[in-house]
Amino acid sequence: MAERIAIEVARAFPDRQEVLALSVPLGTTAAEALALAGWPPAEAVGVFSRRVPSDHVLADGDRVEVYRPLTLDPKEARRRRASRG
């Protein structure tokens, strides 16, 4: 039997978050983990808040995170807050 590792995959939506615990074969990549979760491929993924390429090989206990594009530039958000206060 092939060795397996325990990982999580996580993604956030504006109103909720999804986290799935998976047992995957040793050598699974971030992109493969998303496919095993039944999720579409993502342009940006990370492991524990550090961006990694889709072909990053996962280790036991890793948490693969799907990153969404920013809806507002952080500098613009600060400008807006400053102009209100």
PDB file of N, CA, C and O in Angstrom:
ATOM      1  N   MET A   1       0.841  -1.187   0.000  1.00  0.00           N
ATOM      2  CA  MET A   1       0.000   0.000   0.000  1.00  0.00           C
ATOM      3  C   MET A   1       0.887   1.251   0.000  1.00  0.00           C
ATOM      4  O   MET A   1       1.880   1.323   0.724  1.00  0.00           O
ATOM      5  N   ALA A   2       0.518   2.210  -0.805  1.00  0.00           N
ATOM      6  CA  ALA A   2       1.279   3.456  -0.899  1.00  0.00           C
ATOM      7  C   ALA A   2       1.081   4.281   0.379  1.00  0.00           C
ATOM      8  O   ALA A   2       0.008   4.276   0.982  1.00  0.00           O
ATOM      9  N   GLU A   3       2.128   4.975   0.763  1.00  0.00           N
ATOM     10  CA  GLU A   3       2.043   5.821   1.956  1.00  0.00           C
ATOM     11  C   GLU A   3       1.136   7.011   1.669  1.00  0.00           C
ATOM     12  O   GLU A   3       1.135   7.549   0.562  1.00  0.00           O
ATOM     13  N   ARG A   4       0.364   7.417   2.675  1.00  0.00           N
ATOM     14  CA  ARG A   4      -0.565   8.531   2.537  1.00  0.00           C
ATOM     15  C   ARG A   4      -0.234   9.591   3.578  1.00  0.00           C
ATOM     16  O   ARG A   4       0.337   9.298   4.628  1.00  0.00           O
ATOM     17  N   ILE A   5      -0.606  10.828   3.265  1.00  0.00           N
ATOM     18  CA  ILE A   5      -0.406  11.940   4.190  1.00  0.00           C
ATOM     19  C   ILE A   5      -1.745  12.633   4.418  1.00  0.00           C
ATOM     20  O   ILE A   5      -2.632  12.589   3.565  1.00  0.00           O
ATOM     21  N   ALA A   6      -1.878  13.265   5.561  1.00  0.00           N
ATOM     22  CA  ALA A   6      -3.097  14.018   5.896  1.00  0.00           C
ATOM     23  C   ALA A   6      -2.854  15.488   5.587  1.00  0.00           C
ATOM     24  O   ALA A   6      -1.862  16.068   6.028  1.00  0.00           O
ATOM     25  N   ILE A   7      -3.768  16.087   4.828  1.00  0.00           N
ATOM     26  CA  ILE A   7      -3.669  17.510   4.490  1.00  0.00           C
ATOM     27  C   ILE A   7      -5.053  18.134   4.626  1.00  0.00           C
ATOM     28  O   ILE A   7      -6.045  17.436   4.838  1.00  0.00           O
ATOM     29  N   GLU A   8      -5.103  19.445   4.502  1.00  0.00           N
ATOM     30  CA  GLU A   8      -6.356  20.176   4.404  1.00  0.00           C
ATOM     31  C   GLU A   8      -6.290  21.047   3.163  1.00  0.00           C
ATOM     32  O   GLU A   8      -5.215  21.499   2.768  1.00  0.00           O
ATOM     33  N   VAL A   9      -7.436  21.278   2.555  1.00  0.00           N
ATOM     34  CA  VAL A   9      -7.549  22.278   1.496  1.00  0.00           C
ATOM     35  C   VAL A   9      -8.578  23.292   1.971  1.00  0.00           C
ATOM     36  O   VAL A   9      -9.597  22.923   2.556  1.00  0.00           O
ATOM     37  N   ALA A  10      -8.312  24.569   1.721  1.00  0.00           N
ATOM     38  CA  ALA A  10      -9.186  25.627   2.223  1.00  0.00           C
ATOM     39  C   ALA A  10      -9.383  26.690   1.155  1.00  0.00           C
ATOM     40  O   ALA A  10      -8.474  27.014   0.391  1.00  0.00           O
ATOM     41  N   ARG A  11     -10.595  27.222   1.126  1.00  0.00           N
ATOM     42  CA  ARG A  11     -10.884  28.358   0.262  1.00  0.00           C
ATOM     43  C   ARG A  11     -11.934  29.207   0.954  1.00  0.00           C
ATOM     44  O   ARG A  11     -12.759  28.705   1.717  1.00  0.00           O
ATOM     45  N   ALA A  12     -11.890  30.502   0.674  1.00  0.00           N
ATOM     46  CA  ALA A  12     -12.816  31.441   1.312  1.00  0.00           C
ATOM     47  C   ALA A  12     -13.653  32.138   0.254  1.00  0.00           C
ATOM     48  O   ALA A  12     -13.181  32.455  -0.838  1.00  0.00           O
ATOM     49  N   PHE A  13     -14.877  32.360   0.602  1.00  0.00           N
ATOM     50  CA  PHE A  13     -15.810  33.134  -0.202  1.00  0.00           C
ATOM     51  C   PHE A  13     -16.188  34.364   0.628  1.00  0.00           C
ATOM     52  O   PHE A  13     -15.902  34.396   1.825  1.00  0.00           O
ATOM     53  N   PRO A  14     -16.814  35.364   0.033  1.00  0.00           N
ATOM     54  CA  PRO A  14     -17.170  36.550   0.816  1.00  0.00           C
ATOM     55  C   PRO A  14     -18.021  36.237   2.054  1.00  0.00           C
ATOM     56  O   PRO A  14     -17.935  36.944   3.058  1.00  0.00           O
ATOM     57  N   ASP A  15     -18.835  35.189   1.985  1.00  0.00           N
ATOM     58  CA  ASP A  15     -19.753  34.904   3.081  1.00  0.00           C
ATOM     59  C   ASP A  15     -19.474  33.612   3.843  1.00  0.00           C
ATOM     60  O   ASP A  15     -20.163  33.322   4.821  1.00  0.00           O
ATOM     61  N   ARG A  16     -18.489  32.836   3.423  1.00  0.00           N
ATOM     62  CA  ARG A  16     -18.207  31.581   4.110  1.00  0.00           C
ATOM     63  C   ARG A  16     -16.823  31.051   3.746  1.00  0.00           C
ATOM     64  O   ARG A  16     -16.154  31.559   2.846  1.00  0.00           O
ATOM     65  N   GLN A  17     -16.424  30.028   4.467  1.00  0.00           N
ATOM     66  CA  GLN A  17     -15.136  29.375   4.224  1.00  0.00           C
ATOM     67  C   GLN A  17     -15.370  27.877   4.122  1.00  0.00           C
ATOM     68  O   GLN A  17     -16.220  27.329   4.824  1.00  0.00           O
ATOM     69  N   GLU A  18     -14.629  27.219   3.259  1.00  0.00           N
ATOM     70  CA  GLU A  18     -14.691  25.767   3.135  1.00  0.00           C
ATOM     71  C   GLU A  18     -13.323  25.190   3.466  1.00  0.00           C
ATOM     72  O   GLU A  18     -12.303  25.654   2.956  1.00  0.00           O
ATOM     73  N   VAL A  19     -13.310  24.184   4.316  1.00  0.00           N
ATOM     74  CA  VAL A  19     -12.077  23.478   4.655  1.00  0.00           C
ATOM     75  C   VAL A  19     -12.382  21.986   4.595  1.00  0.00           C
ATOM     76  O   VAL A  19     -13.322  21.506   5.227  1.00  0.00           O
ATOM     77  N   LEU A  20     -11.581  21.266   3.832  1.00  0.00           N
ATOM     78  CA  LEU A  20     -11.739  19.814   3.718  1.00  0.00           C
ATOM     79  C   LEU A  20     -10.462  19.122   4.177  1.00  0.00           C
ATOM     80  O   LEU A  20      -9.361  19.507   3.786  1.00  0.00           O
ATOM     81  N   ALA A  21     -10.619  18.110   4.999  1.00  0.00           N
ATOM     82  CA  ALA A  21      -9.492  17.274   5.403  1.00  0.00           C
ATOM     83  C   ALA A  21      -9.425  16.111   4.421  1.00  0.00           C
ATOM     84  O   ALA A  21     -10.440  15.475   4.134  1.00  0.00           O
ATOM     85  N   LEU A  22      -8.238  15.836   3.911  1.00  0.00           N
ATOM     86  CA  LEU A  22      -8.049  14.763   2.934  1.00  0.00           C
ATOM     87  C   LEU A  22      -6.870  13.880   3.326  1.00  0.00           C
ATOM     88  O   LEU A  22      -5.933  14.326   3.988  1.00  0.00           O
ATOM     89  N   SER A  23      -6.935  12.638   2.910  1.00  0.00           N
ATOM     90  CA  SER A  23      -5.800  11.730   2.985  1.00  0.00           C
ATOM     91  C   SER A  23      -5.386  11.489   1.544  1.00  0.00           C
ATOM     92  O   SER A  23      -6.156  10.947   0.752  1.00  0.00           O
ATOM     93  N   VAL A  24      -4.168  11.892   1.207  1.00  0.00           N
ATOM     94  CA  VAL A  24      -3.712  11.827  -0.186  1.00  0.00           C
ATOM     95  C   VAL A  24      -2.405  11.035  -0.271  1.00  0.00           C
ATOM     96  O   VAL A  24      -1.692  10.899   0.723  1.00  0.00           O
ATOM     97  N   PRO A  25      -2.096  10.518  -1.451  1.00  0.00           N
ATOM     98  CA  PRO A  25      -0.831   9.782  -1.609  1.00  0.00           C
ATOM     99  C   PRO A  25       0.386  10.698  -1.409  1.00  0.00           C
ATOM    100  O   PRO A  25       0.360  11.874  -1.773  1.00  0.00           O
ATOM    101  N   LEU A  26       1.414  10.151  -0.843  1.00  0.00           N
ATOM    102  CA  LEU A  26       2.683  10.860  -0.717  1.00  0.00           C
ATOM    103  C   LEU A  26       3.126  11.314  -2.104  1.00  0.00           C
ATOM    104  O   LEU A  26       3.056  10.534  -3.054  1.00  0.00           O
ATOM    105  N   GLY A  27       3.577  12.547  -2.238  1.00  0.00           N
ATOM    106  CA  GLY A  27       3.999  13.066  -3.533  1.00  0.00           C
ATOM    107  C   GLY A  27       2.923  13.894  -4.230  1.00  0.00           C
ATOM    108  O   GLY A  27       3.148  14.389  -5.334  1.00  0.00           O
ATOM    109  N   THR A  28       1.760  14.050  -3.602  1.00  0.00           N
ATOM    110  CA  THR A  28       0.672  14.843  -4.184  1.00  0.00           C
ATOM    111  C   THR A  28       1.071  16.315  -4.239  1.00  0.00           C
ATOM    112  O   THR A  28       1.664  16.843  -3.298  1.00  0.00           O
ATOM    113  N   THR A  29       0.742  16.966  -5.342  1.00  0.00           N
ATOM    114  CA  THR A  29       1.020  18.398  -5.489  1.00  0.00           C
ATOM    115  C   THR A  29      -0.192  19.217  -5.046  1.00  0.00           C
ATOM    116  O   THR A  29      -1.278  18.677  -4.836  1.00  0.00           O
ATOM    117  N   ALA A  30       0.013  20.522  -4.907  1.00  0.00           N
ATOM    118  CA  ALA A  30      -1.076  21.418  -4.524  1.00  0.00           C
ATOM    119  C   ALA A  30      -2.213  21.351  -5.543  1.00  0.00           C
ATOM    120  O   ALA A  30      -3.381  21.293  -5.160  1.00  0.00           O
ATOM    121  N   ALA A  31      -1.882  21.358  -6.833  1.00  0.00           N
ATOM    122  CA  ALA A  31      -2.908  21.286  -7.874  1.00  0.00           C
ATOM    123  C   ALA A  31      -3.667  19.966  -7.807  1.00  0.00           C
ATOM    124  O   ALA A  31      -4.888  19.941  -7.967  1.00  0.00           O
ATOM    125  N   GLU A  32      -2.954  18.875  -7.572  1.00  0.00           N
ATOM    126  CA  GLU A  32      -3.610  17.569  -7.467  1.00  0.00           C
ATOM    127  C   GLU A  32      -4.531  17.512  -6.254  1.00  0.00           C
ATOM    128  O   GLU A  32      -5.593  16.892  -6.310  1.00  0.00           O
ATOM    129  N   ALA A  33      -4.136  18.151  -5.162  1.00  0.00           N
ATOM    130  CA  ALA A  33      -4.970  18.173  -3.963  1.00  0.00           C
ATOM    131  C   ALA A  33      -6.295  18.874  -4.245  1.00  0.00           C
ATOM    132  O   ALA A  33      -7.344  18.416  -3.793  1.00  0.00           O
ATOM    133  N   LEU A  34      -6.256  19.982  -4.988  1.00  0.00           N
ATOM    134  CA  LEU A  34      -7.495  20.676  -5.337  1.00  0.00           C
ATOM    135  C   LEU A  34      -8.387  19.779  -6.193  1.00  0.00           C
ATOM    136  O   LEU A  34      -9.602  19.742  -6.002  1.00  0.00           O
ATOM    137  N   ALA A  35      -7.786  19.065  -7.126  1.00  0.00           N
ATOM    138  CA  ALA A  35      -8.554  18.158  -7.980  1.00  0.00           C
ATOM    139  C   ALA A  35      -9.172  17.027  -7.150  1.00  0.00           C
ATOM    140  O   ALA A  35     -10.319  16.643  -7.376  1.00  0.00           O
ATOM    141  N   LEU A  36      -8.416  16.501  -6.201  1.00  0.00           N
ATOM    142  CA  LEU A  36      -8.937  15.433  -5.337  1.00  0.00           C
ATOM    143  C   LEU A  36     -10.083  15.932  -4.461  1.00  0.00           C
ATOM    144  O   LEU A  36     -10.964  15.161  -4.080  1.00  0.00           O
ATOM    145  N   ALA A  37     -10.067  17.227  -4.145  1.00  0.00           N
ATOM    146  CA  ALA A  37     -11.155  17.827  -3.362  1.00  0.00           C
ATOM    147  C   ALA A  37     -12.379  18.099  -4.231  1.00  0.00           C
ATOM    148  O   ALA A  37     -13.454  18.408  -3.717  1.00  0.00           O
ATOM    149  N   GLY A  38     -12.213  17.983  -5.556  1.00  0.00           N
ATOM    150  CA  GLY A  38     -13.312  18.277  -6.467  1.00  0.00           C
ATOM    151  C   GLY A  38     -13.447  19.761  -6.767  1.00  0.00           C
ATOM    152  O   GLY A  38     -14.497  20.213  -7.224  1.00  0.00           O
ATOM    153  N   TRP A  39     -12.385  20.520  -6.509  1.00  0.00           N
ATOM    154  CA  TRP A  39     -12.383  21.961  -6.730  1.00  0.00           C
ATOM    155  C   TRP A  39     -11.692  22.280  -8.053  1.00  0.00           C
ATOM    156  O   TRP A  39     -10.827  21.526  -8.498  1.00  0.00           O
ATOM    157  N   PRO A  40     -12.067  23.390  -8.681  1.00  0.00           N
ATOM    158  CA  PRO A  40     -11.411  23.769  -9.936  1.00  0.00           C
ATOM    159  C   PRO A  40      -9.969  24.227  -9.685  1.00  0.00           C
ATOM    160  O   PRO A  40      -9.623  24.588  -8.559  1.00  0.00           O
ATOM    161  N   PRO A  41      -9.139  24.215 -10.712  1.00  0.00           N
ATOM    162  CA  PRO A  41      -7.769  24.715 -10.566  1.00  0.00           C
ATOM    163  C   PRO A  41      -7.789  26.181 -10.134  1.00  0.00           C
ATOM    164  O   PRO A  41      -8.725  26.919 -10.444  1.00  0.00           O
ATOM    165  N   ALA A  42      -6.756  26.586  -9.423  1.00  0.00           N
ATOM    166  CA  ALA A  42      -6.664  27.970  -8.945  1.00  0.00           C
ATOM    167  C   ALA A  42      -5.415  28.626  -9.503  1.00  0.00           C
ATOM    168  O   ALA A  42      -4.392  27.970  -9.696  1.00  0.00           O
ATOM    169  N   GLU A  43      -5.501  29.912  -9.760  1.00  0.00           N
ATOM    170  CA  GLU A  43      -4.338  30.652 -10.257  1.00  0.00           C
ATOM    171  C   GLU A  43      -3.306  30.863  -9.166  1.00  0.00           C
ATOM    172  O   GLU A  43      -2.103  30.859  -9.428  1.00  0.00           O
ATOM    173  N   ALA A  44      -3.785  31.050  -7.926  1.00  0.00           N
ATOM    174  CA  ALA A  44      -2.868  31.316  -6.818  1.00  0.00           C
ATOM    175  C   ALA A  44      -3.201  30.408  -5.642  1.00  0.00           C
ATOM    176  O   ALA A  44      -4.332  30.381  -5.156  1.00  0.00           O
ATOM    177  N   VAL A  45      -2.193  29.667  -5.195  1.00  0.00           N
ATOM    178  CA  VAL A  45      -2.355  28.796  -4.032  1.00  0.00           C
ATOM    179  C   VAL A  45      -1.181  29.001  -3.092  1.00  0.00           C
ATOM    180  O   VAL A  45      -0.127  29.507  -3.479  1.00  0.00           O
ATOM    181  N   GLY A  46      -1.388  28.599  -1.856  1.00  0.00           N
ATOM    182  CA  GLY A  46      -0.327  28.700  -0.873  1.00  0.00           C
ATOM    183  C   GLY A  46      -0.436  27.582   0.138  1.00  0.00           C
ATOM    184  O   GLY A  46      -1.420  26.843   0.172  1.00  0.00           O
ATOM    185  N   VAL A  47       0.585  27.472   0.955  1.00  0.00           N
ATOM    186  CA  VAL A  47       0.594  26.539   2.070  1.00  0.00           C
ATOM    187  C   VAL A  47       0.899  27.360   3.313  1.00  0.00           C
ATOM    188  O   VAL A  47       1.968  27.959   3.425  1.00  0.00           O
ATOM    189  N   PHE A  48      -0.044  27.384   4.242  1.00  0.00           N
ATOM    190  CA  PHE A  48       0.106  28.160   5.474  1.00  0.00           C
ATOM    191  C   PHE A  48       0.533  29.596   5.196  1.00  0.00           C
ATOM    192  O   PHE A  48       1.524  30.074   5.748  1.00  0.00           O
ATOM    193  N   SER A  49      -0.216  30.278   4.342  1.00  0.00           N
ATOM    194  CA  SER A  49      -0.044  31.709   4.024  1.00  0.00           C
ATOM    195  C   SER A  49       1.210  32.035   3.225  1.00  0.00           C
ATOM    196  O   SER A  49       1.558  33.209   3.102  1.00  0.00           O
ATOM    197  N   ARG A  50       1.884  31.066   2.691  1.00  0.00           N
ATOM    198  CA  ARG A  50       3.049  31.309   1.837  1.00  0.00           C
ATOM    199  C   ARG A  50       2.727  30.804   0.439  1.00  0.00           C
ATOM    200  O   ARG A  50       2.447  29.622   0.245  1.00  0.00           O
ATOM    201  N   ARG A  51       2.768  31.700  -0.522  1.00  0.00           N
ATOM    202  CA  ARG A  51       2.428  31.323  -1.889  1.00  0.00           C
ATOM    203  C   ARG A  51       3.415  30.277  -2.417  1.00  0.00           C
ATOM    204  O   ARG A  51       4.626  30.384  -2.222  1.00  0.00           O
ATOM    205  N   VAL A  52       2.861  29.263  -3.093  1.00  0.00           N
ATOM    206  CA  VAL A  52       3.681  28.195  -3.669  1.00  0.00           C
ATOM    207  C   VAL A  52       3.187  27.938  -5.088  1.00  0.00           C
ATOM    208  O   VAL A  52       2.040  28.248  -5.408  1.00  0.00           O
ATOM    209  N   PRO A  53       4.041  27.374  -5.945  1.00  0.00           N
ATOM    210  CA  PRO A  53       3.580  27.007  -7.286  1.00  0.00           C
ATOM    211  C   PRO A  53       2.616  25.813  -7.208  1.00  0.00           C
ATOM    212  O   PRO A  53       2.629  25.058  -6.237  1.00  0.00           O
ATOM    213  N   SER A  54       1.802  25.660  -8.220  1.00  0.00           N
ATOM    214  CA  SER A  54       0.822  24.564  -8.245  1.00  0.00           C
ATOM    215  C   SER A  54       1.476  23.190  -8.191  1.00  0.00           C
ATOM    216  O   SER A  54       0.855  22.222  -7.751  1.00  0.00           O
ATOM    217  N   ASP A  55       2.728  23.103  -8.637  1.00  0.00           N
ATOM    218  CA  ASP A  55       3.406  21.804  -8.627  1.00  0.00           C
ATOM    219  C   ASP A  55       4.184  21.549  -7.332  1.00  0.00           C
ATOM    220  O   ASP A  55       4.994  20.624  -7.265  1.00  0.00           O
ATOM    221  N   HIS A  56       3.941  22.357  -6.320  1.00  0.00           N
ATOM    222  CA  HIS A  56       4.581  22.177  -5.008  1.00  0.00           C
ATOM    223  C   HIS A  56       4.130  20.845  -4.404  1.00  0.00           C
ATOM    224  O   HIS A  56       2.931  20.584  -4.303  1.00  0.00           O
ATOM    225  N   VAL A  57       5.074  20.016  -4.007  1.00  0.00           N
ATOM    226  CA  VAL A  57       4.759  18.714  -3.402  1.00  0.00           C
ATOM    227  C   VAL A  57       4.454  18.927  -1.922  1.00  0.00           C
ATOM    228  O   VAL A  57       5.217  19.564  -1.196  1.00  0.00           O
ATOM    229  N   LEU A  58       3.329  18.384  -1.502  1.00  0.00           N
ATOM    230  CA  LEU A  58       2.842  18.594  -0.142  1.00  0.00           C
ATOM    231  C   LEU A  58       3.487  17.650   0.865  1.00  0.00           C
ATOM    232  O   LEU A  58       3.935  16.555   0.524  1.00  0.00           O
ATOM    233  N   ALA A  59       3.521  18.103   2.111  1.00  0.00           N
ATOM    234  CA  ALA A  59       4.025  17.298   3.217  1.00  0.00           C
ATOM    235  C   ALA A  59       2.868  16.999   4.164  1.00  0.00           C
ATOM    236  O   ALA A  59       1.831  17.660   4.114  1.00  0.00           O
ATOM    237  N   ASP A  60       3.046  16.019   5.012  1.00  0.00           N
ATOM    238  CA  ASP A  60       2.019  15.652   5.979  1.00  0.00           C
ATOM    239  C   ASP A  60       1.664  16.868   6.842  1.00  0.00           C
ATOM    240  O   ASP A  60       2.550  17.543   7.365  1.00  0.00           O
ATOM    241  N   GLY A  61       0.373  17.138   6.986  1.00  0.00           N
ATOM    242  CA  GLY A  61      -0.089  18.241   7.816  1.00  0.00           C
ATOM    243  C   GLY A  61      -0.232  19.566   7.096  1.00  0.00           C
ATOM    244  O   GLY A  61      -0.691  20.535   7.701  1.00  0.00           O
ATOM    245  N   ASP A  62       0.145  19.649   5.823  1.00  0.00           N
ATOM    246  CA  ASP A  62       0.040  20.916   5.088  1.00  0.00           C
ATOM    247  C   ASP A  62      -1.416  21.337   4.910  1.00  0.00           C
ATOM    248  O   ASP A  62      -2.320  20.503   4.858  1.00  0.00           O
ATOM    249  N   ARG A  63      -1.618  22.640   4.819  1.00  0.00           N
ATOM    250  CA  ARG A  63      -2.931  23.219   4.542  1.00  0.00           C
ATOM    251  C   ARG A  63      -2.799  24.018   3.247  1.00  0.00           C
ATOM    252  O   ARG A  63      -2.144  25.060   3.222  1.00  0.00           O
ATOM    253  N   VAL A  64      -3.417  23.531   2.179  1.00  0.00           N
ATOM    254  CA  VAL A  64      -3.384  24.207   0.879  1.00  0.00           C
ATOM    255  C   VAL A  64      -4.488  25.264   0.883  1.00  0.00           C
ATOM    256  O   VAL A  64      -5.649  24.957   1.154  1.00  0.00           O
ATOM    257  N   GLU A  65      -4.122  26.498   0.585  1.00  0.00           N
ATOM    258  CA  GLU A  65      -5.073  27.605   0.594  1.00  0.00           C
ATOM    259  C   GLU A  65      -5.219  28.172  -0.809  1.00  0.00           C
ATOM    260  O   GLU A  65      -4.229  28.404  -1.503  1.00  0.00           O
ATOM    261  N   VAL A  66      -6.452  28.391  -1.216  1.00  0.00           N
ATOM    262  CA  VAL A  66      -6.752  28.983  -2.522  1.00  0.00           C
ATOM    263  C   VAL A  66      -6.912  30.476  -2.300  1.00  0.00           C
ATOM    264  O   VAL A  66      -7.703  30.904  -1.459  1.00  0.00           O
ATOM    265  N   TYR A  67      -6.163  31.268  -3.052  1.00  0.00           N
ATOM    266  CA  TYR A  67      -6.216  32.725  -2.913  1.00  0.00           C
ATOM    267  C   TYR A  67      -7.061  33.334  -4.015  1.00  0.00           C
ATOM    268  O   TYR A  67      -6.950  32.960  -5.182  1.00  0.00           O
ATOM    269  N   ARG A  68      -7.913  34.283  -3.625  1.00  0.00           N
ATOM    270  CA  ARG A  68      -8.758  35.004  -4.584  1.00  0.00           C
ATOM    271  C   ARG A  68      -8.059  36.301  -4.965  1.00  0.00           C
ATOM    272  O   ARG A  68      -7.220  36.796  -4.211  1.00  0.00           O
ATOM    273  N   PRO A  69      -8.389  36.853  -6.113  1.00  0.00           N
ATOM    274  CA  PRO A  69      -7.842  38.153  -6.482  1.00  0.00           C
ATOM    275  C   PRO A  69      -8.394  39.233  -5.539  1.00  0.00           C
ATOM    276  O   PRO A  69      -9.521  39.128  -5.055  1.00  0.00           O
ATOM    277  N   LEU A  70      -7.596  40.253  -5.289  1.00  0.00           N
ATOM    278  CA  LEU A  70      -8.062  41.366  -4.467  1.00  0.00           C
ATOM    279  C   LEU A  70      -9.153  42.130  -5.210  1.00  0.00           C
ATOM    280  O   LEU A  70      -9.066  42.322  -6.423  1.00  0.00           O
ATOM    281  N   THR A  71     -10.169  42.559  -4.490  1.00  0.00           N
ATOM    282  CA  THR A  71     -11.234  43.343  -5.113  1.00  0.00           C
ATOM    283  C   THR A  71     -10.927  44.833  -5.062  1.00  0.00           C
ATOM    284  O   THR A  71     -11.525  45.618  -5.799  1.00  0.00           O
ATOM    285  N   LEU A  72      -9.992  45.226  -4.189  1.00  0.00           N
ATOM    286  CA  LEU A  72      -9.616  46.623  -4.042  1.00  0.00           C
ATOM    287  C   LEU A  72      -8.133  46.687  -3.695  1.00  0.00           C
ATOM    288  O   LEU A  72      -7.658  45.942  -2.839  1.00  0.00           O
ATOM    289  N   ASP A  73      -7.418  47.563  -4.351  1.00  0.00           N
ATOM    290  CA  ASP A  73      -6.007  47.759  -4.064  1.00  0.00           C
ATOM    291  C   ASP A  73      -5.848  48.220  -2.609  1.00  0.00           C
ATOM    292  O   ASP A  73      -6.533  49.158  -2.199  1.00  0.00           O
ATOM    293  N   PRO A  74      -4.966  47.592  -1.814  1.00  0.00           N
ATOM    294  CA  PRO A  74      -4.802  47.973  -0.410  1.00  0.00           C
ATOM    295  C   PRO A  74      -4.462  49.458  -0.214  1.00  0.00           C
ATOM    296  O   PRO A  74      -4.913  50.071   0.753  1.00  0.00           O
ATOM    297  N   LYS A  75      -3.678  50.031  -1.119  1.00  0.00           N
ATOM    298  CA  LYS A  75      -3.351  51.462  -0.995  1.00  0.00           C
ATOM    299  C   LYS A  75      -4.599  52.323  -1.165  1.00  0.00           C
ATOM    300  O   LYS A  75      -4.785  53.313  -0.458  1.00  0.00           O
ATOM    301  N   GLU A  76      -5.444  51.935  -2.106  1.00  0.00           N
ATOM    302  CA  GLU A  76      -6.692  52.676  -2.324  1.00  0.00           C
ATOM    303  C   GLU A  76      -7.616  52.545  -1.117  1.00  0.00           C
ATOM    304  O   GLU A  76      -8.274  53.512  -0.734  1.00  0.00           O
ATOM    305  N   ALA A  77      -7.671  51.377  -0.525  1.00  0.00           N
ATOM    306  CA  ALA A  77      -8.495  51.174   0.666  1.00  0.00           C
ATOM    307  C   ALA A  77      -8.029  52.080   1.797  1.00  0.00           C
ATOM    308  O   ALA A  77      -8.857  52.677   2.485  1.00  0.00           O
ATOM    309  N   ARG A  78      -6.711  52.195   2.004  1.00  0.00           N
ATOM    310  CA  ARG A  78      -6.184  53.095   3.041  1.00  0.00           C
ATOM    311  C   ARG A  78      -6.531  54.532   2.749  1.00  0.00           C
ATOM    312  O   ARG A  78      -6.904  55.277   3.655  1.00  0.00           O
ATOM    313  N   ARG A  79      -6.414  54.937   1.486  1.00  0.00           N
ATOM    314  CA  ARG A  79      -6.773  56.322   1.107  1.00  0.00           C
ATOM    315  C   ARG A  79      -8.239  56.613   1.436  1.00  0.00           C
ATOM    316  O   ARG A  79      -8.563  57.675   1.968  1.00  0.00           O
ATOM    317  N   ARG A  80      -9.114  55.671   1.119  1.00  0.00           N
ATOM    318  CA  ARG A  80     -10.534  55.856   1.398  1.00  0.00           C
ATOM    319  C   ARG A  80     -10.810  55.968   2.884  1.00  0.00           C
ATOM    320  O   ARG A  80     -11.595  56.815   3.309  1.00  0.00           O
ATOM    321  N   ARG A  81     -10.167  55.115   3.684  1.00  0.00           N
ATOM    322  CA  ARG A  81     -10.361  55.186   5.137  1.00  0.00           C
ATOM    323  C   ARG A  81      -9.840  56.504   5.682  1.00  0.00           C
ATOM    324  O   ARG A  81     -10.473  57.115   6.544  1.00  0.00           O
ATOM    325  N   ALA A  82      -8.690  56.947   5.186  1.00  0.00           N
ATOM    326  CA  ALA A  82      -8.107  58.207   5.667  1.00  0.00           C
ATOM    327  C   ALA A  82      -8.983  59.401   5.314  1.00  0.00           C
ATOM    328  O   ALA A  82      -9.088  60.340   6.103  1.00  0.00           O
ATOM    329  N   SER A  83      -9.608  59.382   4.156  1.00  0.00           N
ATOM    330  CA  SER A  83     -10.434  60.523   3.757  1.00  0.00           C
ATOM    331  C   SER A  83     -11.723  60.588   4.569  1.00  0.00           C
ATOM    332  O   SER A  83     -12.322  61.658   4.681  1.00  0.00           O
ATOM    333  N   ARG A  84     -12.158  59.470   5.134  1.00  0.00           N
ATOM    334  CA  ARG A  84     -13.374  59.452   5.962  1.00  0.00           C
ATOM    335  C   ARG A  84     -13.101  59.836   7.402  1.00  0.00           C
ATOM    336  O   ARG A  84     -13.997  60.309   8.101  1.00  0.00           O
ATOM    337  N   GLY A  85     -11.861  59.637   7.856  1.00  0.00           N
ATOM    338  CA  GLY A  85     -11.591  59.836   9.274  1.00  0.00           C
ATOM    339  C   GLY A  85     -10.752  60.992   9.511  1.00  0.00           C
ATOM    340  O   GLY A  85     -10.431  61.297  10.660  1.00  0.00           O
TER     341      GLY A  85
END
